[in-house]
Amino acid sequence: MNFNDTPEEAAYRAQVRAWLEANAPKGGGASDPLGDEAGDLGPARAWQRTKAEAGYACITWPKAWGGGGGAPWQAVIFAQEEARFATPGNPFAIGLGMCVPTILTCGNEADKERFARPAVLGEEIWCQLFSEPSGGSDAAAARTRAVRDGEGWVVNGQKVWTSGAHYSDFGLLLTRTDPDVPKHKGMTMFWIDMRAAGVEVRPIHQMSGATNFNEVYFTDLRLSDAQRVGEVGEGWKVAVVTLMNERLSVGGGASGSSHTRVFQLASDIATLAGPASKDAALREKIADWFVQAEGLKYTTFRTQTALSRGQTPGPENSIAKVVSASLMQDMANAALELEDQFGLLTDPALSPLGASFQQMLLSAPGLRIAGGTDEILRNIIAERVLGLPPDVRLDKDVAFKDIPSGR
Ligand SMILES: Cc1cc2nc3c(=O)[nH]c(=O)nc-3n(C[C@H](O)[C@H](O)[C@H](O)COP(=O)(O)OP(=O)(O)OC[C@H]3O[C@@H](n4cnc5c(N)ncnc54)[C@H](O)[C@@H]3O)c2cc1C
């Protein structure tokens, strides 16, 4: 593992830092980072276009698709440097991190031509329509049916937890097309227009007060066969491409230097025994968080080293999300305890540090579920990193229609 930048990496980092200092929006953060329906997506769209025009959006994509034509290590360095600035939120993450890369890998040439560039420029936003009431961890349990109708298809069913569906233009939809074969074999993937007749988006209200995700209902939604992504019955293979991209993009989010902010908060709080930062139990916790944050940093270096050598980071990337999501939750809990009665206030104008720890506490449980729950990621680490025996999967070879559903 390399701990320091190579000369080439250091030169690129300096170039990126200078560009960000000149171009990153000052005071950013104007749009909701997760795209609440009340959020104004304008600043996020403008920042995306500025990056795209400079070749810093989708750095690894070919220039013909609107990308930067660069190397994966350059994308890692740009993300690290961009994180130092308060840029607007990123409602494009699901499209550019998962859906459009799936179209670029599994779609036809017309779709690649049609969808890549507008997504890179921030003109079109995508959502991922996989999870259903009957299957989240097990996305292959999806029951939304697509049935042949002449040259096209008719879709009926329901998805849930669809982030950003309420402002998305397009969605990547995983459907069941053949219930007579085992679950992984009877699925087909489509792209859909989120504003087509037969698509109904119902926002879900979260405990944070935001509505970042939705239920999406399909009633006789008509699709042309040209909207199919991949072969009929091979939707699971296409879904795996999306999920691999998801693990890479969600896994990168470490909790950075929040432990130093907790320490700062504790230093500013007076107790009868002096500043709260002198408390031995709290100091022990902060030391523990520091160790975890350093571990995450070096895990990211490992990913960066693999990318610099032209390798693809493997399932060990799952470790980053397992650690960072629970770390965020622990730190936010401790910070709110320190804030005492002010810990109950979520108004940024009234609460210490702009209510940032309150927001962290409210979003951490979702992060522990999205993109694979802690348990699922631990299964992946156990099976594919440590080589332990696989999870028991009794329904793998049974026709989907014969799997007990509880209905
Ligand atoms: C913030 C957020 C955003 C999301 N955005 C999207 C989105 O845009 N598109 C989308 O399609 N989905 C999205 N999801 C859904 C997400 O992918 C699922 O919630 C997640 O995969 C878990 O599925 P589930 O909720 O059905 O829980 P279940 O799969 O029912 O799991 C329930 C519990 O059982 C445990 N469990 C399940 N299977 C196993 C196993 N084999 N071994 C051990 N434990 C197991 C789980 O860890 C969990 O604790 C989002 C979720 C969140 C929280």
The ligand as a Tripos MOL2 file, in Angstrom:
@<TRIPOS>MOLECULE
LIG
   53    58     1     0     0
SMALL
NO_CHARGES

@<TRIPOS>ATOM
      1 C1        -31.6320    5.8640    2.9690 C.3       1 LIG1
      2 C2        -32.0390    4.7120    2.0710 C.ar      1 LIG1
      3 C3        -32.0700    4.8850    0.7110 C.ar      1 LIG1
      4 C4        -32.4520    3.8240   -0.1170 C.ar      1 LIG1
      5 N1        -32.5170    4.0380   -1.4760 N.ar      1 LIG1
      6 C5        -32.9060    3.0190   -2.2840 C.ar      1 LIG1
      7 C6        -33.0370    3.2440   -3.7040 C.ar      1 LIG1
      8 O1        -32.8140    4.3530   -4.2180 O.2       1 LIG1
      9 N2        -33.4570    2.2220   -4.4900 N.ar      1 LIG1
     10 C7        -33.7280    0.9880   -3.9790 C.ar      1 LIG1
     11 O2        -34.0700    0.0980   -4.7470 O.2       1 LIG1
     12 N3        -33.6480    0.7440   -2.6340 N.ar      1 LIG1
     13 C8        -33.2450    1.7480   -1.7960 C.ar      1 LIG1
     14 N4        -33.1610    1.5330   -0.4310 N.ar      1 LIG1
     15 C9        -33.5690    0.2270    0.1010 C.3       1 LIG1
     16 C10       -32.4140   -0.5940    0.6060 C.3       1 LIG1
     17 O3        -31.6640   -1.1350   -0.4500 O.3       1 LIG1
     18 C11       -33.0340   -1.6970    1.4750 C.3       1 LIG1
     19 O4        -33.7220   -1.0580    2.5560 O.3       1 LIG1
     20 C12       -31.9820   -2.6090    2.0260 C.3       1 LIG1
     21 O5        -31.3960   -3.3710    0.9910 O.3       1 LIG1
     22 C13       -32.5880   -3.5760    3.0860 C.3       1 LIG1
     23 O6        -33.7230   -4.1780    2.5950 O.3       1 LIG1
     24 P1        -35.0770   -4.1880    3.4420 P.3       1 LIG1
     25 O7        -35.3470   -2.8010    3.9010 O.co2     1 LIG1
     26 O8        -36.1250   -4.8690    2.6140 O.co2     1 LIG1
     27 O9        -34.7590   -5.0670    4.7140 O.3       1 LIG1
     28 P2        -34.7590   -6.6530    4.7660 P.3       1 LIG1
     29 O10       -34.0120   -7.1990    3.5930 O.co2     1 LIG1
     30 O11       -36.1470   -7.1350    4.9880 O.co2     1 LIG1
     31 O12       -33.9050   -6.8980    6.0660 O.3       1 LIG1
     32 C14       -34.4620   -6.8140    7.3830 C.3       1 LIG1
     33 C15       -33.3750   -7.2010    8.3760 C.3       1 LIG1
     34 O13       -32.9600   -8.5590    8.1390 O.3       1 LIG1
     35 C16       -31.5570   -8.6360    7.9440 C.3       1 LIG1
     36 N5        -31.2450   -9.6540    6.9220 N.ar      1 LIG1
     37 C17       -31.8490   -9.8340    5.7370 C.ar      1 LIG1
     38 N6        -31.2750  -10.8570    5.0580 N.ar      1 LIG1
     39 C18       -30.2790  -11.3240    5.8460 C.ar      1 LIG1
     40 C19       -29.3090  -12.3710    5.7080 C.ar      1 LIG1
     41 N7        -29.2710  -13.1400    4.6020 N.pl3     1 LIG1
     42 N8        -28.4340  -12.5680    6.7270 N.ar      1 LIG1
     43 C20       -28.4750  -11.7810    7.8490 C.ar      1 LIG1
     44 N9        -29.3720  -10.7840    8.0400 N.ar      1 LIG1
     45 C21       -30.2540  -10.5540    7.0510 C.ar      1 LIG1
     46 C22       -31.1700   -7.2450    7.4280 C.3       1 LIG1
     47 O14       -29.8050   -6.9550    7.6980 O.3       1 LIG1
     48 C23       -32.1150   -6.3510    8.2240 C.3       1 LIG1
     49 O15       -31.5860   -6.1060    9.5100 O.3       1 LIG1
     50 C24       -32.7910    2.5620    0.4250 C.ar      1 LIG1
     51 C25       -32.7680    2.3990    1.8300 C.ar      1 LIG1
     52 C26       -32.3990    3.4490    2.6390 C.ar      1 LIG1
     53 C27       -32.3980    3.2430    4.1220 C.3       1 LIG1
@<TRIPOS>BOND
     1     1     2 1
     2     2     3 ar
     3     2    52 ar
     4     3     4 ar
     5     4     5 ar
     6     4    50 ar
     7     5     6 ar
     8     6     7 ar
     9     6    13 1
    10     7     8 2
    11     7     9 ar
    12     9    10 ar
    13    10    11 2
    14    10    12 ar
    15    12    13 ar
    16    13    14 ar
    17    14    15 1
    18    14    50 ar
    19    15    16 1
    20    16    17 1
    21    16    18 1
    22    18    19 1
    23    18    20 1
    24    20    21 1
    25    20    22 1
    26    22    23 1
    27    23    24 1
    28    24    25 2
    29    24    26 1
    30    24    27 1
    31    27    28 1
    32    28    29 2
    33    28    30 1
    34    28    31 1
    35    31    32 1
    36    32    33 1
    37    33    34 1
    38    33    48 1
    39    34    35 1
    40    35    36 1
    41    35    46 1
    42    36    37 ar
    43    36    45 ar
    44    37    38 ar
    45    38    39 ar
    46    39    40 ar
    47    39    45 ar
    48    40    41 1
    49    40    42 ar
    50    42    43 ar
    51    43    44 ar
    52    44    45 ar
    53    46    47 1
    54    46    48 1
    55    48    49 1
    56    50    51 ar
    57    51    52 ar
    58    52    53 1
@<TRIPOS>SUBSTRUCTURE
     1 LIG1         1 GROUP 0 **** ****
